[in-house]
Structure formats: structure tokens, C-alpha cells
């Protein structure tokens, strides 16, 4: 099978959707498929809207059996897909809808119109969660489609999943070590996490891992930590290599990222492999991963007290932390692998080609 994959920028090991796309390409190529990656220029939304001519010129030259488009590229593709060869199926890989982001009223309206036009221009969908499928169903018919959950086993060579003995030994070691992993942007709600932690009287530390895609937001987080008087407890690492991230996760106790919305939450799943219960938002696909009060906590991202109430008991009661940590590790081991996710998608693509 010959597949054309359309993404913005280089296909590398960045978090979230890029990790998903990269693992999928590896699986397809391992199965003997030929994958051509079409990398469109990254940039602000208005710049992406102007990429239509370039995108059309590059896609019409593809000699493939199926075109797989990362839905993130919808600004550049909404006007292109209707002009392409009808005999080549177009499948959209949807991680989450941009129109679910926090925008001003007029920007949200514009993006909803562009995104709706794009979603109605494709022939089939691959969704990363049932939640994402439901958001698309509110815009257009989400069929034919397949739900292929992200996996978290990329750290298997770094010792994940951890065993019970390591979890028990780590739980009683030092202050409660909280880790947050994700690009630094307002949607991730790291500011809410800082405010929640500032209310905890016990001893804790927070490590924030992620690229500052919004530099103003990163500066505001550092300023907020200083204002709250917790800057000595908070470390911003920037983006880490896989080896360094694995070490950070292994040395932590809890994963926390109360985003306003996540299509699924790959970082939370990866952390669970190291026995870290996940404190994540009840909004989005995390509810398909985390069982509340068992292997993690589902919180309202707008309610600071809920985030505090999830973390504070783990700071005081380390036996409770052990129970949640073991459950998180067990949830990870029962989840699919990247190979299984890629195989599910490949079989769906083959049916579209046939």
C-alpha cells in the first residue's frame, strides 16, 4: 500500500499528535508499506490559510493509494481536497478539533467554518478516542471511521512499566513530586495547577516539562509561581529527550495536567507506565483512560479546589499514593501498544483502498 501522510512541519518525536503520527508511520513501513510524508509549512493560522496553492500542487503530484491527512492541517486543505482526484480516498486523522480551543468570538467562528468545510471534504476518519469522534459527529457524519487509541509504550526500553517494589519504595521518598508534561500554552492550564498546589500545606515539588510554544504564557507561569511564593518548588525544564523524560517520570510520584481539553492524553498514559496516578481534566478523552479515584483523578479544570483536593491527600498519605500508583501501572499494562494501534489503522486504510 502506498500512503501519503500530510502534516505540518517535520514528522518528529514531539508530543501528542506528532508522536501518534510518527508511530503510525513506523508501523506502516515495518509492514512493507510505502509512506510519503508531505510536510507543509508551519506558522500562524492566517499563514496556513494561504498555503492552499502549495498544498494543492504537492498533493496532486502524489502517486499513492490513499491520502492520510492530520486534521491539524485543515486550514491548508479545506479548499484543496475537493479539487483532488476522486479515485484516491482521503482519510483524516483527528486528534482534536481546533474549534474546541479557546479563541475570541470572531476567531472561533472563522475557524469553525474552515474546519467544518474541511471535515466535510474527506472520505473517512481515524479518531484517537470516542470523545473525538463525538465532537466530529456534531459537525458532520463521522463515518466510515475507526477509533484507534494512542499507546504509551515508547518508554519500554527505559524500564516502563515499573514493578510493585519500585512503586512502594519511591512512594515514601521525599516530598510529593508532581510532574506535568505538555507544550506550554494556555489550553494546558498549568497556571491552574500552580494555584492548586500553592494551597497545599504539605511538602511538594513540581517539574514542568514542555516546549514553550507560547512564550508569553511561559513568562506568565514563572511570574505566577513567584507571586504565589512557590517558585523555589517549581522547575521548568523545557523539552526533554526521551531518556531524560523517562528519568523524570521514574523519579516522580504523580502526573498532573488539568487541561481545558484533550483529545485523549498520551503523556498521561506514558506516565501511568511509571506508576504515576494521573490528575487530568474531565473534559475530553481522558475519561476513557482514567478511572476516577482508582488510577487517577478526573477534575473540572476551572475548579482549582478540585485539583487541590486530588493532590493534597497523596501528599499526606503515602499508602494511598501506593494504591493509586499500582492501579495506574496496571491500567497502563492493559492498554494497547503502538504496534496494535498502527495495525488497527492499517487494516482500516486497506479497506478504504480496496
C-alpha positions as CSV (number, residue, x, y, z in Angstrom):
1,X,0.0,0.0,0.0
2,X,1.2,3.5,-0.9
3,X,0.3,6.1,1.7
4,X,0.7,9.9,1.5
5,X,0.7,11.5,5.0
6,X,0.2,15.2,5.3
7,X,1.5,17.0,8.4
8,X,2.7,20.5,9.4
9,X,6.5,20.8,9.8
10,X,8.8,17.8,10.3
11,X,7.5,14.5,11.5
12,X,9.5,14.2,14.7
13,X,9.1,13.0,18.2
14,X,7.1,15.9,19.5
15,X,4.3,15.1,22.0
16,X,0.7,14.5,21.3
17,X,-0.4,14.1,17.7
18,X,3.1,14.2,16.2
19,X,4.0,11.2,18.4
20,X,0.9,9.4,17.2
21,X,1.7,10.1,13.5
22,X,5.3,9.1,13.9
23,X,4.5,5.8,15.5
24,X,1.9,5.1,12.8
25,X,4.5,5.7,10.0
26,X,6.9,3.3,11.7
27,X,4.2,0.6,11.8
28,X,3.2,1.1,8.2
29,X,6.8,1.0,6.9
30,X,7.5,-2.1,9.1
31,X,4.6,-3.8,7.4
32,X,6.1,-3.1,3.9
33,X,4.0,0.0,3.0
34,X,5.5,2.9,1.2
35,X,4.8,6.2,3.1
36,X,5.5,9.6,1.6
37,X,5.4,12.4,4.2
38,X,4.2,15.7,2.8
39,X,5.4,18.4,5.2
40,X,3.5,21.7,4.9
41,X,4.9,25.0,6.4
42,X,4.1,25.7,10.0
43,X,3.0,29.1,11.1
44,X,0.1,31.2,12.4
45,X,-3.4,30.3,11.3
46,X,-3.7,33.0,8.8
47,X,-0.4,31.8,7.1
48,X,-1.7,28.3,7.0
49,X,-4.8,29.5,5.2
50,X,-2.6,30.9,2.5
51,X,-0.9,27.5,1.9
52,X,-3.7,26.2,-0.3
53,X,-1.9,26.7,-3.6
54,X,1.3,25.0,-2.3
55,X,-0.7,22.2,-0.7
56,X,-2.6,21.5,-3.9
57,X,0.5,21.5,-6.1
58,X,2.2,19.0,-3.8
59,X,-0.8,16.7,-3.2
60,X,-1.9,16.4,-6.9
61,X,1.6,15.0,-7.7
62,X,1.3,12.2,-5.2
63,X,1.1,8.7,-6.7
64,X,-0.5,6.9,-3.7
65,X,-3.4,4.6,-2.9
66,X,-4.7,6.7,0.0
67,X,-4.0,10.2,1.4
68,X,-3.9,10.4,5.2
69,X,-4.2,13.9,6.5
70,X,-3.5,15.1,10.0
71,X,-6.6,17.2,10.8
72,X,-4.3,19.8,12.3
73,X,-3.6,20.8,8.6
74,X,-7.2,21.6,7.9
75,X,-6.6,25.4,7.2
76,X,-4.4,24.5,4.2
77,X,-6.6,21.6,3.0
78,X,-10.2,22.7,3.3
79,X,-10.1,24.2,-0.2
80,X,-7.8,21.6,-1.7
81,X,-9.5,18.3,-1.1
82,X,-12.5,18.9,-3.4
83,X,-10.1,19.6,-6.2
84,X,-8.1,16.3,-5.9
85,X,-8.6,13.0,-7.7
86,X,-11.9,11.5,-6.6
87,X,-10.5,8.0,-7.0
88,X,-7.9,8.4,-4.2
89,X,-9.6,8.2,-0.8
90,X,-8.8,10.9,1.7
91,X,-8.7,9.9,5.3
92,X,-8.5,12.5,8.1
93,X,-6.5,11.6,11.3
94,X,-8.3,13.6,14.0
95,X,-6.6,14.2,17.4
96,X,-8.9,17.1,18.5
97,X,-10.7,19.9,16.8
98,X,-9.1,23.3,16.8
99,X,-12.5,24.9,17.1
100,X,-12.6,23.5,20.7
101,X,-9.7,25.7,21.6
102,X,-10.1,29.0,23.5
103,X,-10.5,31.8,20.9
104,X,-12.2,35.1,20.7
105,X,-15.7,35.0,19.3
106,X,-14.9,36.0,15.7
107,X,-11.8,33.8,15.5
108,X,-13.8,30.8,16.8
109,X,-16.5,31.5,14.2
110,X,-13.9,31.7,11.4
111,X,-12.1,28.5,12.5
112,X,-15.4,26.6,12.9
113,X,-16.4,27.5,9.3
114,X,-13.0,26.4,7.9
115,X,-12.8,23.3,10.0
116,X,-16.4,22.3,9.1
117,X,-15.6,22.7,5.4
118,X,-12.5,20.5,5.8
119,X,-14.3,17.7,7.7
120,X,-16.9,17.5,5.0
121,X,-14.3,17.2,2.3
122,X,-12.8,13.9,3.4
123,X,-13.9,10.3,2.8
124,X,-13.2,8.7,6.1
125,X,-11.8,9.3,9.6
126,X,-9.3,7.9,12.1
127,X,-10.1,9.1,15.7
128,X,-7.9,8.9,18.7
129,X,-10.8,8.5,21.1
130,X,-14.6,8.1,21.2
131,X,-14.7,11.6,22.6
132,X,-13.0,13.0,19.5
133,X,-15.5,11.0,17.3
134,X,-18.4,12.6,19.2
135,X,-17.0,16.1,18.6
136,X,-16.8,15.5,14.9
137,X,-20.3,13.9,14.9
138,X,-21.6,17.3,16.0
139,X,-20.2,18.8,12.7
140,X,-20.6,16.1,10.1
141,X,-21.3,12.3,9.7
142,X,-18.3,10.6,11.3
143,X,-18.4,7.5,9.1
144,X,-16.7,5.5,7.8
145,X,-14.3,5.7,10.7
146,X,-12.2,3.8,13.2
147,X,-11.2,4.7,16.8
148,X,-7.5,3.8,17.4
149,X,-6.4,4.8,20.9
150,X,-2.9,6.2,21.3
151,X,-0.4,4.0,23.2
152,X,2.2,4.8,25.8
153,X,4.9,2.1,25.4
154,X,7.6,4.2,23.8
155,X,9.5,4.1,27.2
156,X,9.6,0.3,27.3
157,X,13.3,0.4,26.8
158,X,13.6,2.7,29.8
159,X,12.0,0.4,32.3
160,X,8.3,1.0,31.9
161,X,6.2,-0.5,33.3
162,X,7.7,-0.4,36.8
163,X,7.2,-3.1,39.4
164,X,5.4,-3.0,42.7
165,X,8.6,-2.9,44.8
166,X,9.8,0.2,43.0
167,X,6.5,1.9,43.4
168,X,6.4,1.2,47.2
169,X,10.0,2.3,47.7
170,X,9.6,5.5,45.8
171,X,6.3,6.5,47.4
172,X,7.9,7.2,50.8
173,X,10.9,9.0,49.4
174,X,11.0,12.8,50.0
175,X,8.4,15.4,49.1
176,X,5.5,14.6,46.8
177,X,7.0,15.0,43.3
178,X,4.4,16.1,40.7
179,X,5.3,16.2,37.0
180,X,3.4,18.0,34.2
181,X,4.2,17.2,30.6
182,X,2.9,19.1,27.6
183,X,3.5,22.1,25.4
184,X,3.3,25.3,27.4
185,X,0.2,27.0,26.1
186,X,-3.0,28.3,27.9
187,X,-5.1,25.3,27.0
188,X,-2.8,23.1,29.2
189,X,-3.9,25.1,32.3
190,X,-0.5,24.8,34.1
191,X,-1.5,28.1,35.8
192,X,-4.4,26.4,37.4
193,X,-2.1,23.6,38.6
194,X,0.2,26.2,40.2
195,X,-2.6,27.8,42.0
196,X,-3.9,24.4,43.2
197,X,-0.5,23.3,44.5
198,X,0.0,26.7,46.3
199,X,-2.9,25.8,48.5
200,X,-1.3,22.5,49.8
201,X,0.4,22.9,53.1
202,X,2.5,19.7,52.8
203,X,5.9,19.3,51.1
204,X,5.8,19.0,47.4
205,X,7.8,19.8,44.2
206,X,6.6,20.4,40.6
207,X,8.5,19.7,37.4
208,X,7.0,21.3,34.3
209,X,8.2,19.6,31.1
210,X,7.4,21.0,27.7
211,X,8.3,23.3,24.9
212,X,7.2,27.0,25.3
213,X,5.0,27.2,22.2
214,X,3.6,30.4,23.8
215,X,6.5,32.4,25.2
216,X,4.2,34.9,26.8
217,X,2.3,32.2,28.6
218,X,5.6,30.7,29.9
219,X,6.7,34.0,31.3
220,X,3.3,34.4,33.0
221,X,3.8,31.0,34.6
222,X,7.1,31.9,36.0
223,X,5.7,35.2,37.3
224,X,2.7,33.5,38.8
225,X,5.0,31.0,40.7
226,X,6.9,33.9,42.0
227,X,3.8,35.8,43.1
228,X,2.4,32.7,44.8
229,X,5.7,32.3,46.7
230,X,6.3,28.8,45.3
231,X,9.0,29.5,42.7
232,X,11.5,27.6,44.8
233,X,9.3,24.5,44.4
234,X,8.8,24.7,40.7
235,X,11.2,23.7,37.9
236,X,10.7,24.4,34.2
237,X,12.8,22.0,32.1
238,X,11.7,22.8,28.6
239,X,11.5,19.9,26.2
240,X,13.5,16.8,27.3
241,X,15.0,13.9,25.4
242,X,13.2,10.6,25.8
243,X,15.9,9.4,28.1
244,X,15.7,12.4,30.4
245,X,11.9,12.4,30.3
246,X,11.9,8.8,31.3
247,X,14.2,9.5,34.2
248,X,12.0,12.4,35.3
249,X,8.8,10.3,35.2
250,X,10.5,7.4,37.0
251,X,11.6,9.8,39.8
252,X,8.1,11.4,40.2
253,X,5.0,10.4,42.2
254,X,2.1,12.0,40.4
255,X,1.3,13.2,36.9
256,X,-0.9,16.3,36.7
257,X,-2.2,18.2,33.6
258,X,-5.7,19.6,34.1
259,X,-6.1,20.8,30.5
260,X,-9.2,22.6,29.4
261,X,-9.5,19.9,26.7
262,X,-7.5,16.9,25.5
263,X,-8.5,14.6,22.7
264,X,-7.0,11.7,24.7
265,X,-3.8,12.4,26.7
266,X,-0.8,10.4,25.6
267,X,1.5,12.0,28.2
268,X,-0.8,10.8,31.0
269,X,-0.8,7.3,29.7
270,X,3.0,7.2,29.4
271,X,3.3,8.5,33.0
272,X,1.0,5.7,34.2
273,X,3.5,3.2,32.9
274,X,5.9,4.5,35.5
275,X,3.2,4.1,38.2
276,X,2.1,7.7,38.3
277,X,-1.6,8.3,39.0
278,X,-2.9,10.9,36.6
279,X,-4.7,14.1,37.7
280,X,-6.4,15.2,34.4
281,X,-9.4,17.1,33.1
282,X,-12.8,15.5,32.9
283,X,-13.2,17.4,29.7
284,X,-12.1,15.4,26.7
285,X,-10.9,11.9,26.1
286,X,-9.0,11.4,29.4
287,X,-12.2,9.9,30.9
288,X,-11.7,7.0,28.6
289,X,-8.2,6.4,30.1
290,X,-8.5,7.3,33.8
291,X,-10.9,5.7,36.3
292,X,-11.7,8.4,38.9
293,X,-10.3,7.7,42.4
294,X,-8.7,4.5,41.2
295,X,-5.8,5.1,38.9
296,X,-6.1,8.8,38.9
297,X,-8.5,11.7,39.2
298,X,-10.8,13.5,36.8
299,X,-11.2,17.2,37.7
300,X,-13.0,20.2,36.5
301,X,-10.1,22.3,35.1
302,X,-11.9,25.5,36.0
303,X,-12.3,24.5,39.7
304,X,-8.9,25.0,41.5
305,X,-10.2,23.3,44.6
306,X,-10.8,20.0,42.8
307,X,-7.2,19.9,41.6
308,X,-6.1,20.7,45.2
309,X,-8.3,18.0,46.6
310,X,-6.9,15.4,44.3
311,X,-3.3,16.1,45.1
312,X,-3.3,17.1,48.8
313,X,-4.3,13.6,50.2
314,X,-1.4,12.0,48.2
315,X,1.0,14.4,49.8
316,X,-0.2,13.4,53.3
317,X,-1.0,9.7,52.8
318,X,1.7,7.7,51.0
319,X,-0.1,4.4,51.4
320,X,-2.9,5.8,49.4
321,X,-0.4,7.0,46.9
322,X,0.9,3.4,46.6
323,X,-2.6,2.1,45.9
324,X,-3.3,4.6,43.2
325,X,0.2,4.1,41.7
326,X,-0.2,0.4,41.4
327,X,-3.6,0.8,39.8
328,X,-2.1,3.3,37.3
329,X,0.6,0.9,36.3
330,X,-2.0,-1.9,35.9
331,X,-4.1,0.4,33.7
332,X,-1.1,1.0,31.5
333,X,-0.3,-2.7,31.1
334,X,-3.8,-3.4,30.0
335,X,-3.7,-0.7,27.3
336,X,-2.9,-1.3,23.6
337,X,0.6,-0.9,22.2
338,X,1.7,1.3,19.4
339,X,2.0,-1.7,17.1
340,X,-1.6,-2.7,17.8
341,X,-2.8,0.9,17.2
342,X,-0.9,1.1,13.9
343,X,-2.3,-2.3,12.8
344,X,-5.8,-1.2,13.5
345,X,-5.3,1.9,11.4
346,X,-3.5,0.0,8.6
347,X,-6.4,-2.5,8.3
348,X,-8.9,0.4,8.1
349,X,-6.8,2.0,5.3
350,X,-6.6,-1.2,3.4
351,X,-10.4,-1.5,3.4
352,X,-10.6,2.1,2.1
353,X,-8.1,1.3,-0.7
354,X,-9.9,-2.0,-1.6
